[in-house]
Amino acid sequence: MTSTASHRLSPPESWDQTGTRLTRRGRTAVLLILVGLLLGAFSLGRVGSQAATRSPARPSLQQTTVHPGESLWSVARRIAPSADPRDVVVQLRRINHLDSAGVQVGQQLLLPRAA
């Protein structure tokens, strides 16, 4: 073996013989793991901040009893005299799960307090 052949096989002097070397595939794997961790941390941060800001505001409700001669229309005019009764009737039907606008004497209705 010539001195030229042994010189080619030995590592350059600038390499650190005690340290760990990563191959190109190893560097790519480390980079992908770090990117995955960063994306995971970012996603968890977004989920936490969205959960903290979302608070469904449900209107508080009160209850009333339908009196003789009252209709859903008259109840709507009584609880919201300045609002359009048609809109209030639609809201009352939705809140009370009514199929029609007909009500019975003594029937309990849920009313929005804000109305």
BELVENBEL-V87686 format. One line per field, one symbol per residue. phi: phi as a letter, one per 40 degrees, with the letter a starting at -180 (. if undefined). psi: psi as a letter, one per 30 degrees, with the letter a starting at -180 (. if undefined). burial: # if it has 9 or more other ideal C-beta (glycine too) atoms within 8 Angstrom, else .. A space follows every 50 residues. Layout:
# BELVENBEL-V87686
phi: ???
psi: ???
burial: ???
This chain:
# BELVENBEL-V87686
phi: .cccccccccccccccccccbbcccccccccccccccccccccccccccc ccccacccccbbbbbccdgcbccccccccaccccdcccccccccccfccb ccbbcgccbcbcccc
psi: klfeefeefkllffkjfflkkkleeeeeeeeeeeeeeeeeeeeeeeeeee effjjkjkkkllklkklkfkleeeeeeefifflkfeeeeeeeeeeghkfl fklkkfkkkkkkef.
burial: .....#....................#..#.................... ..........#..#.#...#.######.##..#.#..##.###.#..#.. #.#.....####..#
